[in-house]
Amino acid sequence: MSIIEDRLISRKTLSASRLAFFLSGAGMGAWAPLVPYARERADISEAQLGLLLLCLGTGSMLMMPFVGRLAHRIGCRNTMYLASVGIAASLLALAVVPSYWQLVVALLLFGASIGTADVNMNLQGAMVEQHYNRPMMSGFHGLFSAGTIFSAALVSVSLWLGLTPVQAIGTLLLAGTLALVTVGRNMLPFATLEAKTRRSRPTGFIVLLGVLCFIAFLVEGSMLDWSAVFLNSERNMPMDIAGVGYAAFSVTMAAGRLSGDVLVARFGTRLLLVAGSAIGLAGMAVAIVLDHWLASVIGFVLVGAGIANLVPIFCSCVGRQRQMAVAQGLAIMNSIGYMGILMGPALIGFLAHVTSLSVALMAAASLLCVVLCCSKVALKP
């Protein structure tokens, strides 16, 4: 690391990196309260809405392979500025556009901007973590989770108070802009700590981490898309409160990530990978096997606690390897991983149609056995 880079990674840079994660999460979380309004304006069916929601993941996947090159060309700080402009513009569009195809375009832009911010925040986090030489990635991702909860709550409360979707989003964007121009200006202006990149093609290690990310995102996506359906259809919980399962999962996952750095420092990454995978698998088994809504909610809580730190650990692993540029490695890993979010709902839905939703959810969680078996290899590039 050069003297200039050492000087630039200061305490202010640490705060700015934390802000990058929080703002990225806030951008993601702001979309959820807008979904019913977008559906009503466009007058679309549930099937059309399902196809529409795929555009978010598609936009992210299409953009992620190029983020590494973009960050190396213009730096982390400018890349985050660019992503923030895209997120703001697309959220405003999602709050007002009236037609289905306009929503498609807005969601593709939104997904591309979120994907850009996602790779960029992990790149900054990996470099800052290397500089301080202690576990920090779980805490960063915890702030991402906190950001999604904060923005979803802020927009929802604003709408409940009578603000229009545009006014609610405008309030959030104003707060985000103020934070970005004050704290965000201390983000890293560069995008690498490597003196020389050895490879430009993905290594087998990066691909393996991508596959493990795919599994983690698939399990997380199963909770997002199917936990409420499971509680309603299999546990007879009223539809208006069935979302408590995902809420409990999300809060536990955020808490697990915010405490993850301490756990990694105390117990090590391998033990956390093994224990987390086992707890996630056991939690899904509890939710499926015990025929009571409270047991299912407790099971979802265990799933959240188990998988909370898997992706942050994989991001740290990419940051430590030296076979290829960290930015490129993160972009490839995230691109593979995001297919879990993009394809997961459809795969689980198809399997549930052929068998049952309980079997489909258990099958998704069973893939955590792969993380268990690969825990040793995944930590050695």
N, C-alpha and C positions, 0 to 999 in steps of 0.2 A: 504494500500500500504506500502510495506516495505521501509526502508531507502535506501536500495540498488536500488530498482526500482525507487524511487523518484530521486535518483542521476543520474540514467541512462537515464531518460526521460529529456534530456537537449534541448537547442536550436539546437544543432547539430543533435539530434535525430529528431527534427521537420523537419529540412531541408532534412534529409535522408528519412523520411516518405513521404515528398512531392516528392522526387526523385522517390520513389517506384511507386507512381501513374503515374508520367510522363513517366517513362520507360515502365510501363505496357501498357500505351496508345501507346507509340512509337512502341512497338512490334506489337500491333494489327494493327496500321495504315500502317505499312510497307508492309503488305500482299496485300493490294488493288492494287498498281501499278504493282504487279507481276502477277496478274490474267491473263491478255491477253497473256503474255509470256508463262505462264504455259499451257494455252489452246492451243497455237500454237505448242509448243514442243510436247505435248501429242496427238495433232490432234484429239480433242474430240468435240462432238456436244454440243449445248446449254443444251439439256436434261442431258447429262452426266456431264456437268459443274455444273448444279443445284444440282445433287446428290452429286457431289464432295464437293461442298460448305457446305453441311450438316455435313461433317466430322469435321469441325472446332467446331461447337456447340456440336456435339456428344462427341468429345474428352474432351471438357470442362466439360460437364455434368457427364461423367464417372469418372473424376478425382476429382471433387469438394467435394464429400462426404468424401474423405480421407485426404483432405488438413488440416482439423482441427487436426486430430491425428498426421499428419506429423509435423505440426508447434509446437505442444506440445512436440513432441519428440526431434526435432533438433533446435527449435527456429525460430523466424521470419526472422532473418538475413540469416541463412543458407537455409531456405526455399526459400527466394527470390533469393539467389545465384543459387540454384538448378533450379528454374523456368527460370532464365535468361540463363543458359546453354542450357536448353531445347528449349527456344525461338530462341536462336542464331543458334543452330544446325538445327532446323527445317526450319528456314528462308533460311539458306544456301542450304538446300536440295530442298526447293521449288523453288529456283533460278536456279537449274541445272537438277533435275531429269527429264528424258524424257518420262516415261510411266505413264499411268493412275493409276495403282495400287501403284506405288511408290509415286505418289502424294497423294493417299489415306492415306498411312502410314505416310507421312510427315505432312499432315494436322491433322491427329489424334494426333500426337505428339505435333504439334503446338497448337491445341486446349487444350490438357491436360496441357501444360506449361502455356498458357494464363489463364486457369482456376485456376491453382495453384497460379499464381501471383495475380489474381483478389481477391481471398479470403484472401491471405496473406496481400495485401495492405490495404484492408478494416479492417482487424484485427489490424494492426499497427495504422491505422487512428483512429479507435475506442478507442484504449488505450491512444493515445496521446490526443485525444479530451477529454477523461475523466480526464486526468491529468491537462489540462489547464482549464477545466470546462467552456468552451465557444464553440459556434458552429464553427466547422472547416471542417466538412465532405464535404460540398458543394464545398468549395475551393479545397479540395483534388481531388474530382471528376472533377472539372474544369481543373486541371492539367492533368488528364487522357485524357480529350477531347483535350487539347492543345497538348499533346503528339501524339495523332493520327493524328492531322492536321500537326504537325511538320514533322513526319516521312514520311507521304504520300507525302508532298511537297518536302522533301529532296530527297527521292528515285526517285520521278517523275522528278525533275530537273536534277538529276544525269543521269538518262536514256536519257533525252532530250539532254544532253551534249555529249552523245555518250558512256557512260560507259555501260558495260555489267550488267545484273542483279546481278551477283555475286559481281562485283566491287561496284555497288550501295549499296547493302546490307552490304558489307564489310566496307564501309565508315560509315554507320550508326552504325554497331556493334562496330567499333573502338571507336566512340564517346561515345557510351553507356558503354563500358567497362571502359573507363577512368573515367566516372562519377561514376560508381559502385565501383571502387576500391578506389576512393578518398572520396566521400561523403557517398556512400552506406555502408561503414564499420561502420558508426554510427547508422545503423538500430538497432532496439531492438533485443537483443539476446534471450529474453524470449518471451512467447506467451500468457501470461494470467496475469490479475491483480486480479483474484479471489483467495481467500484463499482456498475455497472448492466449488466444483461443486455439485449442488443439484440433477440435472437430466442429464441423457445421452440421453433420448428419446426426440424427438422434442415436444415442447409445442404447444398448439393451437394458441398462440400468434405468435410464429415463423412461423407456417404454414400460418397464415393470412398475415403476412408480405411477405411471399413468393408468395402468390397469388397476392397481390398488386404489387409486383415487376414484376411478370409475365405480368400484364396488362401494366405497364410502358414500359417494354422491347418489348412487342408486338407492341405498338404504335411507339416506336423508330424504331423497325425493319420494320414496314410498310413504314416509310419514307425512310429508307435505300434501300429497295428492290423495292418499287413501286412508289415513288414520280416522278422519271424521266419518268417512263412508263406512269403515269397519265398525266404529262404535254405534253408528245408526242402524246398520243392517244386521250386524251380528250380535250386538249387545243391547239393542232396542233403546238406545239413548235418543232423546228428542233431537231433531235436526238442528234446532236453534242453539243447542249447547254442546253438540258433538265436537265442536272445534276445540274443546278443552284439552283433548288428547294432544293435539299439535302444539297448543299453547304451553302445556306442561313440558313437552319434548323440547321446544325452543328455549324456554327459560333455563332448563337443566343443561342444555347444550352450551348456552352462553356462559353459564356459571362454570361449567367444566373447562371451557377454554380460558376463561379469565384466571382460573387457578392452575391451568395446565403447565405453565412455566415452572411453578414451584414443584409440581409433581415430577416433571421431567428431570429437574435438577436433583431431586431427592432419590427417585427410583430408577431413572434412566429411560431412554427412549424405547428400548426393546421391551422392557417389562410393561411400559404403558401401552405399547402396541398390542402385546399379547393379552393383557388384562382388559384393555378397552374392547378388543374384538370379542373376547369371551363374555364380557358383561353385556355388550350389545346383542349378541346371539341369545344369551340367557333371557334378556329383557323381552325380546320378541317371542320367545317360547312361553314366558309367563303371560304375555298379552293374548296369545293365541289359545293356549291350553286351558287356562283358568277361566271358566265361563261366568265372569262378572265384570261389569263395566269398570269398577274401581281397580280390579286386578289388571285390566287392560291398560288403564291410564298409568298405573305404577310401572307396568312393563314398558310403556313408551318412554317414561322418565328414565328407566335404566338404559334403553336404547340411546337416548340423547347423551347420557353420561358416558356410555361406552364409546361412541363414535366421535365424541366432541373433538378429540385431539389427533385423530388419524391424519386428516388433511394437513394441519399445521406441521406435523412431524415430517410428512412427505415433502412439504415445501422447504423445510430446513435441510433435508437430505439433498435436495437439488442445489441449495445454496452452498453446501460443503463440497460437492463433487467438482472436479476440475477437468473432466473430459470434454465438456463443451460449455459455451457461454451460459451463465445462469439465466439470463433473460430468455434465451432460446429454449433452454431446458424447461423453465417454468411454463412457457407458452405451449410446448408440446405436451407436457404433463397435464396441464389444465384443459387442453383441447380434447385429449382422450378422456379425462375425467368428466368433462361436461356432457359427454355422450350418455353418462349415467342419468343425468337430469333430463336430457332430451329424449332418450329412448325408454327410460325407466317406467314412466306412467303407462306407455303403450304396452310394454312387455308384461307388466304386472296385470294390466287389464285383460290382455289376451289370455294369460295363464289362469286368471280368475274366471274367465268365461269357460275355459276348458275344464277346470277343476273347481276351485272355490277361492274366495278372497283370502281365507285363512292360509290355504296351501301356498298361494302366490306370495303373500307377505313372508311366510316362513322360508320359502325358497330364496327370496331376495336376501334375507338375513343370513341364510346358510352360506352365502358367498363370503361372509366374514371369516370362514374357515381358511380361505385362501390367504387372507391377511395374516392369520395366525401362522400358517405354514411358511409364509415368505418373510416373516418378521426379521429373521437373521440376515437374509440376503438383502432385504430392502434397506438395511442400514450400512451396507458396505459397498460403495460404488466401485 
